[in-house]
Amino acid sequence: MSDFRSDTVTRPSAAMREVMSSAEVGDDVLDGDPTVEALQESVARWVGKERALFVPSGTMANQVALGAWTRAGDEIVVEAAAHIANWEGGAAGYLHGVQTRTLVGAGGALDPEAVRGAIQPASVHCPQTTLVCIEQTHMGSGGRVVPLEALQAVHRQAYSASIPVHMDGARLANAVAASGIAASEWAATADSVSICLSKGLGAPVGSVICGDADFIERGMVVRKRLGGWMRQAGMIAAAGKMALEENVERLTEDHDLARSLATKLNAFDILHCPPDEVETNLVMVGVNSPRFDADDLAQELAAHGVRVLPLGREILRFVTHMDVGPEDVEKLDAALLDILG
C-alpha cells in the first residue's frame, strides 16, 4: 500500500533500530534514564528553552502544558481549527476543567486584536483567561506555516495581559525546514512548546514539551497524573534523538513531493488543491463530484492500493513522509485515472 494518511505511519529505519537496540537505559522514574535525559537536553537546546520533558504522545504534551498553566474553571484562547480544540478528544475540559474560547484565524494565524478582545475581564462572573494557544505548522489550514510576525504579535498581546502562550509545535520541524527560520526563533514566540518526534521526523513514538524550569516542574506533576512517566524509555528516546539530529533537513523532500502530488491531483476536474498553496507536507484536497464524496473516493483508492484520510464529506488529506516517494505519487495518479476515467 502507498500510505498517505499521515506522517505518523513512518517506520524506523534499520539504522534507527540499531540505535534503539544499543541505547543506554535506566529507570527514568527512580534514577533517571540517561538517554531520555540526553534527548530532553537536545530538544531544549533546539527550541531555546531551559528544560524539556519526554512524553508518549503529542496530545499528552499539549495536555501537560494545559495542566501546568491552568486551573479548573479557567478559559484558554485558541484558533478555531486548532488540534487542541478539535482533535484531542475534548481533553481540555475532561482532564483540566477548562473551557475553550475559539477564534477564527486566517491560515491558522490569530489576530492579536481578536485575542485582546477575547481576554475575559477580571470579574467573579467570568472565567479567568490563563493561556493562549498557537499552532505551528497549522494542520487545519493544510500545514500552513504561520508567519513569524503573526506569532510575535500574538505573544506581545498576551504578554501585555500577563498571559502565557503555548505553542503546539507538533510539526515545528516542518516550519523550520520550509522557512529556514531556526526552531529557537519560532519557539521564542511562546512560553512553552511541544514537538512531535513520531511524525515527519520518523521516530516510532514520543513527543517533548519544553519551557522554563518552573513550568517543567509543574509539568512533571501533570505527566505523573496522566500516567506518562515511563521507565526504561531510553530505547525510544534514542530513536527520537536520532530523528531530531538527522531528519529535519530532509523534510524539504517531503514538501517538494507534496507540491508534486498537488499538481497531479489538481489536474482532475473534481479535485481542488492548488500546488502554490502547499507549504509543507500536507495536501488538503477538495472533492466536488456527483459520483463520489471524500469517503467514497478514499475507499476506491484503497482498493487500488492507496490509502488517504477523508476529513468530512468534501476533503481528503494527503501527507507526504519518508516512507512514500515519487513512485507512490505516480501510483496515485494512475489509480485516479482508472477511477475517474
Order of alpha helices (4+ residues) and beta strands (2+ residues): beta-alpha-alpha-beta-alpha-beta-alpha-alpha-beta-alpha-beta-alpha-beta-alpha-alpha-beta-beta-alpha-alpha-alpha-beta-beta-alpha-beta-beta-beta-alpha
